[in-house]
Amino acid sequence: MKKIITSTTTIIMGILFVFPLIAAADEAEVENDKEEWVFSGFFSQQLNQVSFSNWAQGGENSIASTSVINLTANMKRERFTWENRLNMAFGILKTEDTPLRKNEDRLHLISKTGRELSPRFSTSVLLDFRSQFYKGYNYPNDSVVVSRFMSPGVLTTSVGMEYKPWEFLSVFLSPASGKFTFVLDQDLSDKGAFGVDKGSNVRAEFGALLSLMFDKEVFEDISVESRLTLFNNLIDEDSSNRKNTDLDWETSINMKINRYITASFFVHMIYDHNTPIPVLDDDGLETGDFKKKLQVKQMLGLGLSYRF
């Protein structure tokens, strides 16, 4: 099994790096051809503050801050395209009786190269990396670290076909996709966190991947960006698990109020058969049992924004 994973990884990584070079070399033969790079970015700073003084109905002072940065760099050269997207977010929360806490932490890099076969179809190589910046806890327990940078870190490399019926919708299908889950924190690795074998720092999977991307201004000053990724591990040692499908779905809605103020809504859903979730009691403490559950995170905010 290790030889299969190693060979598959070598092939995928080889194609990942060689494919753009072949396409670029071929396009270099076209006379008067020029690269056209398009750069864009979005920054948002949301701040929420609540304060009470002699308030008969009671309450707790609190302050929360969330920063969001989205950057894109896309290049098109005749039939060759290269699209890059980096999404980052970090948020903190402080209440009167609790220490400073993290309430948002996201690092997501997507890079895709493609060669057009027709106006709607292209062969593509996709790289998708996800992690977070800082250590996390399952509050109210703030003494046991449950995540940190590269724990987990998820790298997916895929070779497949892309169908783009409209500019705002992309459907990518890969029959050859490698998914690598890294847990570099040894304490978490020893617990078998995020599906790795106990003591191991990486879990390698190979299978099929389907990715749908929707990015459109649906109404004036209201834009929706949604990405759904489905992955099926075809080489799981437990054959009964090969029918399970991992789900990762992110959707963000941005509503422009004026040039510098934006309201936003973000929801992220994850289902990973290899990542059981601890069961908590009524006091929020772990019972020692685990269940496979849908993970859901949502954010609603209003703040200053700048698009460039």
C-alpha positions in Angstrom: 0.0 0.0 0.0 2.8 2.4 0.8 4.4 1.7 -2.6 1.1 2.5 -4.3 0.8 5.8 -2.4 4.4 6.7 -3.0 4.2 6.0 -6.8 0.9 7.8 -7.1 2.3 10.8 -5.2 5.3 10.9 -7.5 3.2 10.9 -10.6 0.8 13.6 -9.4 3.6 15.9 -8.2 5.5 15.3 -11.4 2.5 16.3 -13.5 1.8 19.2 -11.2 5.2 20.8 -11.9 5.8 19.6 -15.5 2.4 20.4 -16.9 2.7 24.2 -16.6 6.2 24.1 -18.1 5.0 22.1 -21.1 2.1 24.4 -21.7 4.1 27.5 -21.3 6.9 26.2 -23.7 4.3 25.4 -26.3 2.6 28.8 -26.1 6.1 30.5 -26.3 6.1 29.4 -29.9 3.2 31.6 -30.8 4.3 34.9 -32.3 3.4 38.2 -30.6 2.0 36.3 -27.6 2.0 38.3 -24.3 1.2 37.2 -20.8 -1.7 39.0 -19.2 -1.7 39.1 -15.4 -4.8 40.3 -13.5 -4.3 41.1 -9.8 -7.1 41.8 -7.3 -7.6 41.9 -3.6 -10.2 42.4 -0.8 -9.5 43.5 2.8 -12.1 43.7 5.5 -11.8 44.7 9.2 -14.8 44.0 11.4 -15.0 45.3 15.0 -17.7 44.6 17.5 -17.8 46.1 21.0 -20.3 45.9 23.9 -20.0 47.8 27.2 -22.3 47.9 30.2 -22.4 50.3 33.2 -25.0 50.1 35.9 -27.2 48.1 33.4 -30.1 46.7 35.4 -30.8 43.9 32.9 -27.2 42.6 33.2 -24.7 41.8 30.5 -21.0 41.2 29.9 -18.5 43.6 28.4 -16.9 42.2 25.2 -14.8 43.1 22.2 -14.3 41.1 19.0 -12.1 41.8 15.9 -11.9 39.9 12.6 -9.5 40.6 9.7 -10.1 39.1 6.3 -7.7 39.3 3.3 -8.4 37.7 -0.1 -5.9 38.0 -2.9 -6.0 36.7 -6.5 -3.4 36.6 -9.3 -4.6 35.2 -12.6 -2.7 34.9 -15.9 -3.9 34.0 -19.4 -1.7 33.3 -22.4 -3.6 32.1 -25.4 -5.0 28.7 -24.4 -2.9 28.5 -21.2 -4.3 29.8 -17.9 -3.0 30.0 -14.3 -5.3 31.0 -11.5 -4.2 31.7 -7.9 -6.3 32.6 -4.9 -5.2 33.1 -1.3 -7.8 33.6 1.4 -6.8 34.5 5.0 -8.8 35.4 8.1 -8.0 35.8 11.8 -10.3 36.9 14.6 -10.1 37.4 18.3 -12.7 37.7 21.1 -12.3 39.1 24.6 -15.0 39.1 27.2 -14.9 40.6 30.7 -14.4 37.3 32.6 -12.4 35.3 30.1 -9.0 35.6 28.5 -8.4 36.6 24.9 -9.7 33.8 22.5 -9.4 33.0 18.9 -12.8 32.8 17.1 -11.6 32.7 13.5 -8.4 31.3 11.9 -8.2 30.4 8.2 -5.4 29.9 5.6 -6.5 28.7 2.2 -4.4 28.7 -1.0 -5.7 27.5 -4.4 -3.6 27.3 -7.5 -4.9 25.9 -10.8 -3.3 25.7 -14.2 -5.2 24.7 -17.3 -4.9 24.2 -21.1 -8.0 25.0 -23.1 -9.3 22.2 -25.4 -12.4 24.2 -26.4 -14.1 27.3 -25.1 -15.7 25.4 -22.3 -13.4 22.4 -21.6 -9.8 22.3 -20.5 -7.3 19.9 -18.9 -6.3 21.2 -15.5 -4.0 20.6 -12.5 -5.3 21.8 -9.2 -3.4 22.4 -5.9 -5.4 23.1 -2.8 -3.8 23.8 0.6 -5.6 24.5 3.9 -4.4 25.2 7.4 -4.6 27.8 10.2 -2.1 30.3 11.7 -2.4 29.8 15.5 -3.1 27.1 18.0 -6.8 26.5 18.9 -8.8 25.1 21.8 -12.2 23.6 22.4 -13.5 26.3 24.8 -14.2 26.4 27.7 -11.2 24.1 27.9 -8.3 26.4 27.2 -5.5 24.2 28.5 -5.4 21.5 25.8 -4.3 22.4 22.3 -6.5 20.8 19.6 -5.0 22.4 16.5 -2.2 24.7 15.3 -0.4 25.5 12.1 0.0 22.4 10.0 -1.9 20.4 12.6 -3.9 19.9 10.6 -2.6 21.0 7.2 -4.4 19.5 4.2 -2.8 19.4 0.7 -4.7 18.2 -2.2 -3.2 17.7 -5.7 -5.5 16.8 -8.6 -5.2 16.2 -12.3 -8.5 16.3 -14.3 -10.9 18.1 -16.6 -12.6 21.4 -16.1 -16.0 22.4 -17.5 -16.9 26.1 -17.5 -20.4 26.6 -19.0 -20.4 30.3 -17.8 -17.6 32.6 -16.5 -19.0 32.4 -13.0 -19.3 28.6 -12.7 -16.5 26.0 -12.8 -16.9 22.2 -12.5 -13.6 20.3 -12.0 -13.5 16.5 -12.0 -10.4 14.5 -11.2 -10.1 10.7 -11.3 -6.5 11.0 -9.9 -6.3 13.1 -6.8 -4.0 12.8 -3.8 -5.0 14.1 -0.4 -2.4 14.5 2.3 -3.3 15.4 5.9 -0.4 16.6 8.0 -0.4 16.7 11.8 3.1 18.0 12.7 2.3 18.5 16.4 3.5 15.3 18.0 1.1 15.4 20.9 -1.8 15.6 18.5 -0.2 13.0 16.3 0.2 10.6 19.2 -3.5 10.9 19.8 -4.3 10.1 16.2 -5.9 13.5 15.6 -7.5 14.3 12.3 -7.4 10.8 11.0 -3.6 10.1 11.1 -2.4 6.8 12.6 -1.2 7.3 16.2 2.4 8.6 16.1 2.3 9.4 12.4 2.6 12.9 11.0 0.8 12.4 7.7 -2.1 10.5 6.2 -2.0 9.9 2.5 -5.1 9.2 0.4 -5.7 8.6 -3.3 -9.1 8.9 -5.0 -11.5 10.9 -7.1 -12.4 14.6 -6.5 -15.2 16.8 -7.7 -15.0 20.6 -7.2 -17.6 23.2 -8.0 -16.9 26.9 -7.9 -19.5 29.6 -8.1 -18.4 33.3 -8.1 -20.9 35.9 -9.2 -22.5 39.3 -8.4 -26.1 38.0 -8.1 -27.6 41.4 -7.4 -26.2 44.9 -7.6 -23.6 45.2 -4.8 -24.3 41.6 -3.6 -21.7 38.9 -4.5 -21.7 35.2 -3.7 -18.6 33.0 -3.7 -19.2 29.3 -3.0 -16.8 26.3 -3.4 -17.9 22.7 -2.9 -15.3 19.9 -2.8 -16.1 16.2 -2.6 -13.4 13.6 -2.2 -13.6 9.8 -2.2 -10.6 7.7 -1.0 -10.4 4.7 -3.3 -7.4 3.0 -1.5 -8.6 3.0 2.1 -7.3 -0.1 3.8 -10.8 -0.6 5.3 -12.8 -1.4 2.1 -16.0 -0.5 3.9 -14.8 3.1 4.1 -14.3 3.5 0.4 -17.9 4.5 -0.1 -17.6 7.4 2.3 -17.2 10.9 0.8 -15.4 13.8 2.4 -17.2 17.1 2.1 -15.8 20.7 2.3 -18.2 23.5 1.4 -17.4 27.2 1.9 -19.8 30.0 1.0 -19.3 33.8 1.5 -21.8 36.5 0.8 -20.6 40.1 0.6 -23.1 43.0 0.6 -21.6 46.4 -0.3 -23.3 49.2 1.7 -21.1 52.0 0.4 -17.5 52.3 -0.9 -15.9 51.4 2.4 -18.5 49.5 4.4 -19.5 45.9 3.7 -21.7 43.4 5.4 -20.6 39.8 5.1 -21.8 36.3 5.9 -19.6 33.2 5.8 -20.4 29.6 6.4 -18.1 26.6 6.3 -19.2 23.0 6.5 -16.9 20.0 6.7 -17.6 16.2 6.9 -14.5 14.0 7.2 -15.1 10.3 8.0 -11.6 10.1 9.4 -12.1 12.9 11.9 -14.5 11.9 14.7 -15.7 14.7 16.9 -15.5 14.5 20.8 -18.9 14.3 22.5 -19.4 16.9 25.2 -21.6 16.8 28.3 -23.9 19.6 29.5 -21.0 21.5 31.0 -19.0 21.5 27.8 -16.5 18.8 29.0 -15.4 15.8 26.9 -17.1 12.5 27.8 -14.4 10.4 26.1 -16.8 9.3 23.4 -16.5 10.3 19.7 -19.0 10.6 16.8 -18.7 11.3 13.2 -20.5 14.6 12.7 -20.9 17.5 10.3 -18.7 20.4 11.3 -20.3 23.8 10.8 -18.8 27.3 11.3 -20.6 30.6 10.4 -19.8 34.3 10.7 -21.9 37.4 10.3 -20.2 40.8 10.3 -20.2 44.4 9.4 -17.1 46.4 8.9 -14.7 48.5 6.9 -13.5 47.0 3.6 -11.3 47.9 0.7 -11.2 46.3 -2.7 -8.2 46.7 -5.1 
